[in-house]
Amino acid sequence: MPESKSISSGRVLYVLCKDIDKDGNGICVYNKQIIIVPGLIPEEEALIKCSYNKNNVWYGNLITLKKFSKHRKEAICKVFDICGGCSLQHIDYDFQSQLKNKSLLDNLHRIGKITKHPEVTINNSVNSLQYRNKTIIPIFQSTNDDFKAGYYKSKSHEIVDIEFCPILYEEINEVFLTIRNKLIEKSILANPDISRKGVLKNVVIKQAFYTKEILIGFITSYPAKHLYQEIAHYLVEEHCNIVSIINNIQPKNSNRLIGSINNVIYGRSYIIENFCDLIFHIGIESFFQINILEAEKAVKTIVDHITQEASPSRIIDAYSGIGTISLPIAKLDIPVVGIEANLEAYNFSISNMLLNNIGSAKYFHGNVEQYLNNILRDSDYLIVDPPRKGLSPDVLDLIIKKRPRYISYLSCNHSTLSRDLNFLCEDNTYFIYSISSFDFFPQTTHLETLVILRLLTS
């Protein structure tokens, strides 16, 4: 009797892995049905057990690997299999890059409906480990001394307890271990899901790459500066690069982990970093790319296009943050206007402009849609670096209405990037001048992409 081609829960199958999904899981195909299997790498063959079907996609678990990929390697992190931080540590770095750039092209074709485009310029990360300059760590400690500090388990809200993370700077790991030991010693109550006086929620650690300065933030729902004075004193004695320790207040239980109220416990409210030959002040709320060497490459690519190809009369930098894109351009005496919604980031963009004696930049604090509608001209060069959700329909409509001559679109999510490119390139309004990928996030499936567009119609 021929073997049944149907899939059912509990059935054991022999499969070939074809690709990976956005979470780094293996994608297999059996009788034209997709099966997602965590832990598999393309070209590997394995026995798997089917578990459940959701939205016409089957999910299964690995039983035995029968054919190993030549790209498989041992993960350096001992909690890699359960931690939700990294998803590709079991794959050698060159193959990670191939898979991530294939995913970018797949999305450009499938979501963006873009069939003709320049070849992607691939920029791999100088460092595939110890590249990350920031971490936010949820902390849990109960009255019975049950303690956990780490990242969340994949697709859950369960904290995976860690003492070391291989993608963080070495000194961030050292500082984290000191904080961890002190919180246990002092029996500090902690729970990221509770808003209560005296309860710690999360710990933030940032470190500058060039100056080595360190900022630490203890995030609580209510002011608790007094609880961390002694810990702060000890931390400063143990780690000489600490220049800022802050009690950040976030009273709400929401996806926003960092609040807008900061009480300085030690030092100043920011660290100093060098970026693209400029000096920047970075606060606890400030967005700053986590892989600085690759971020500098991306900004240089934008600057080179502006100076060597576009020669615009004015730059509009939407989502301008603390000025990491706009100020390296403005230092060349090119007029730049930045728009930023976050108040702390806006204030730092002003101070960073003054710090570097740059007079050709101007910043607005407020809604991107509102200011773009008022100031964007067809002769402008527009830079957008939006959150993962991409550009809003209002911003996209404004771009089509105002028709700036060039657009540099920097994105950390090529799914929403592809969606937006489909809209911008519709009816041949814009065409893609260049595509560059930058691996800001080794060991994960995420990829930073810069697309430069030029207006076709007038």
N, C-alpha and C positions, 0 to 999 in steps of 0.2 A: 504494500500500500504506500503511495507517495506521501511524503511528509507534508503536513498541513502548512499553508502559507499564512494563516491567520496568527495574530498576536493576542495573547491573553495574559492577565495578571498571573505571575508566578512561573510563566514559561521561560525555559532556558534556551538561549539562542547563541549561535556562533556568528559574530558580526565583524565587519571591517569598518574601522573609523575613517570617515571621509574628510572631516573638518572639525573646527571648534565653534561653539556659540559665543555670545557676548560675555558669558560668565566663565569661559575657559573650559567648559565641558565638551566631551567628545560628541560629535554628530555622526550617527550611523544610519544606514538605510536598509530596511528589510522589507522586501516585497512592496517597494514604493512607499513604505511608511517610515517616518522619521522616529528614531529612538535616541534620546539624550542620555549619555552615560558619563558621569563624572570620572575623571582620572585617565581617560583615554586620549591618545595623541593620534593625529592623522597618520594613516598607513599601518596602524597597529590592528591586530586581530585578537579577538577575545571571546571567552564565554561570558555571557551576561544573563542576569535574571530580570525579566520585565516586571515592573512594579505597578504603574498606573498610567492612565491616559488623561491628558488635559488639553482641551482645544485641539483635538485630533493629533496630538504629539505624544508619543510614548516616552516614559522615563524608566530607566533601568539602573541596575547596580552591577559593578564589575565583580565577576567571580574569579576568573583566571585569565591572565594574559598569555596568549599563545604565540604571538609574534610581537617582539619589542621593536619600537622605533629606534633608529640610530640617534635620534635627537633627544631621547629620554635621558634624564640625569637625576641624581638624588637631590631632593630639595634640601637647602641649607637650614631651613627653619624646622624645628622639631614639632611645631603645631600647624604646619602648612596644610595638612589634610582637613583640619577643622576650622582654622581661622579664615575669616572673610576678607582679610587684607590683600593677600596675593592669590593669584590663580594659575600662574604659569611657571612657578619655580621648578617644576619637574621637566621643563623643556629648555634645551640649550638656547642661549640668547639670540644667536643668528636666526634660528628657526622661529623663535618668538616674533622677531621683526618681520619675517616673511609672512607669518600667519596674520599679524595685525595689519599689515599693508594690503594683504589680500582682502581682508574684511572691509577696509576702507574702499577699495575698488568695487567690491560687491555692492556696498551701499550706494556708491555714486551711480552705479548702473541700475540697481533694482529700485531704490527709493528716489534717487535724483533723476532717473531716466536720462542720464547723461551718457551718450554713446561716443562722442568725440571730445577728447580732452588731452592736454599735454601729458607726457610721462611724469609720474610722481617722482620728485626728488626726495630720496629717503635719507634722513639724518638719524642715525642710531645714537644712543646715549653713550657718552664717554664712560660713565660708570653705570653698570647694571645692578650694583648693590651700593649701599651707603650713599644714596643720592638724595634722599628726602630730608628737607630742612625744617620740617614741622610735623608735629603729631598732636592729635586730640585723643586722650585716653579716658574712657569711662571707668569709674572706680566704684567698687561695691565693698563695703565692710559693715557687718552687722554687730549687734551687741555681744554676740557669742564668738566674735573674732573670725567669722567666716570672711575671707578676703579674696577679691579678684580685681585685677587691673589688666586691661588689654583691649583687644578689638572684638567686635561682635562676630559670632559664628555666622557663616554664610547663610543668608536668608532666614535669620532669626534675631532675637533680641537677647541672646545669651552671651555673656562676656566670656571670652577665651582668655584664661589667665596666662600672662607672658612675663618674662623677665628681660627679654632681648628681642629686637626686631632687626633683621639683616638689611632692610632697605633704609633705615634711619642713619643719620650721621652717628659715628661712634660715640661722640661726647653726649649726644642726646640720650643714647642708651645708658650711658654712665649716670647722667643726671636723673633719668627716670628710675633707675635702680635705687639711688639714694632716696628719692621721694617715696618710692614704694616702701622701703624699709622704715622710713620715719613715720609714715602714715600707720603702719602696723604697730610700731613701737608706741605711738601716742594714742592708739585706738580711736582714730578719727572716724566718726560715722560717715558713711558714704553710700549714695545710691543715685544713679543718674536719672531715675524716674520719679524721684520724690522732691517736692518743693517744701522744705522745712528748715527752720533755723538750726544752724549748727551742722547741717548735712552737706558734705561735699558731693558734687555731681561729676565733674570732669576735670582733668588736668591738661593744660596746653603747654607745650614746649616748642619754642622756635629758636633756631640758631642761624646766624649769618655765616655764609660760606667764606667770605674774604676776611672779615674782621674777627670771626669766631665768637662774637657776642651772643649771649643767651638770654632769652625772655621766658619766664615761667608764669603761668596763670592758674590760679585755683578758682574754679568756677562754682559758685554757690547761688542759691536762690535768694538769700538775704545777706547783708553785709556781715562778714566774718573775719575781718582783717586781724583781730586780736588772736584768733585761733591759730594763725600761721606765722606769727612773729618769731617764735622760737625756732620753728622749722626753717623759716627764711634765713635766720642768722646762721644756722648750721649749714644750710646749702651754700651760702656765700663763702663760708670758711672752707668747705670741701671742694668747691668748683670756682676757680678764679675768673672764669669768663662770664659768669652771671652778672648782668648789669641791670636787670629789671625783674621784679617779682610783684605780681598784681593779684588782687582779689577782684575778679570779674563777676558782676551780678547778672544772672539770668533767671528771673522769677517764674518764667513760663515753661510749662512742659510742652515743647514743640520741637520741630526739626531744626530750628535755629539753636545751635549749641552755645554760642557766645553772645552775651548781652551787651548793652550799650553803656553800662555804668562801670567805671574802673576806679578802684581804690589802690593806689600804689603802696605796697608794703615795704619794698626796698628799691632804691635807685631811681630810675626814670621810667617813663611809660612806653619806651620804645627801644629797639635795637638799631644800630647803624650798619648798613650793608652797602657795598659797592656793586653797581650794576651798570654795564655798558659805559664804564669810565665815568660814572656819576655817583654821587653819594645819596643814599635814601634812608629816611627814617621809617621804620616798620613797626606798627602797633599790634596789639593782640587781636584786634578786629580786622586789620588790614589784609586784603587778599594779596598774596605774593606767590608767584609760581614756585612750586615745591622742588623743582629741578633747575637750579639757577643757570648752570652751564648750557643746558639745552634751550632755556628761555632766552638767553642772550643770543643764541644762534637765530631764533625765530625773529627777534626784534631787529637784528642786523639784516635779515632778509627783507623785512619791510622797509627799513631805512635805505638799503641799496636800491630797491625798486623806485622809491620816491626820488632819490637823488640822481640815479643813472637813467631812468626810463620815463618817469611821469612828469617830474618838474612842476608840481602843482603850485598854485598861489596860496593855498590854505589847506590845512589838515583838520578834519573833525574826528576826534577820538571819543567815540561813544563807549560807555562802560570803562572810563579811563582809570579807575582805581587810584593808586598813589602816584601815578605818572610814569610807570615803567616803560610804556611805549611812547607816550607823547613827549616826555622830556628829552630822550635821546634824539628825537627829531628836532625839537625846538632849540636844542643847543647848536644846531646848524643854522640858526637864524631864519627858520621857516615858521611862519605863523601857525600856531596850533590852538584849537579850542577843545577842551575836554569836558565831558559830561559824566557826573558820578552821583549815584543815588545815596550811597553810604556816607554818612556825615564824617566819621573818623577818617575814611579814605580820602574824602574831599579835602579835609583840613590838612592831612599829610601831603597831598599833592601840592597845595599852596606852599607849605613849609619846605618841601623838597625843591620846588621851583626857586624859592628864595635862597635856600641852602647852596644851590649850584649857580647862583647869579644869572639865571636865565630870564630874559625879559620878553621873549616872543611867545609865551604860553599864557592862556587864559582859561580859567575853570569855572564851570557852573555846577551848583549842587541842586539836584532834582531829578525829575523823571526824564528818561531818555526820549520818549515819544514827544513830550511837550517841547523840549529844547530843540530837537531835530526839526520839528515842524517850523520853528521860528527862525532857525539860523542856517539850515542846510541849503547850499546852492549847487547848481549843476556844474560849476567849475571846481567844486571841492573834491578832495581826496578823502573818502570816508574809511575809517578803521573801526571795526566792530569786534569785540572780544566778549561775547555774551556768556551767561551761565550755561549749564548743560542743556537746559530746555530750549536753547537757541533763541532766535529772534521772534518777537511777538508778531502777530498779524498786522498790528498797527505800524510797527517799525518797517516791516516789509512793504506795506502799502505806501508809506512815506518815501521809502527809497525809490520805488517805481515812479512815484509822483514827482520827486525832486530830481532824480536821475543824476547823481554825482558821477563824475567822469571815471573815477576808479574806486574800487572797494577792496580793502584787505580784510578778509574774514578769518579770524583765528578762532578755532573751535576745539574743545576737549571732547566733543561727542559727534562723531561723523554720521550718525543716524539723523540727528536734527540738522546738521550741516547740509547733508544731502537733500533733505526736505526743503530747506531754504534755498539751496541752489536751483532746485527744480522750479521754484517760483521766480527767482531772479533771472534765470536763463530762458524762461518761457517767452515765446514769440520773438526770440533772438534779441531780447532787450540788452542782456549782458552776455559776454562770452568769457570763458575761463582762460586767463593769460598764463597762469602757472599754478601748480599744486605742489606743496612741500609737506612732508610728514616729519614730525619731531617726536622722538620717543621720550616724553617727559616722565613716563610711568613704567619703567621696566618691571618685569615679573607680574604685570597685570595685563588685561586685555585693552586698557585705555590707550589712546593715541592722540596726540595733539596734531592738528592739521591746519595749515595756512593756505587759503585759496585767494589768489589775486584775480579780480574781475575787471574788465574794461567795458565801458558802455559802447554798444554797437549802433543803436538808433539814436536819433536826436529829436 
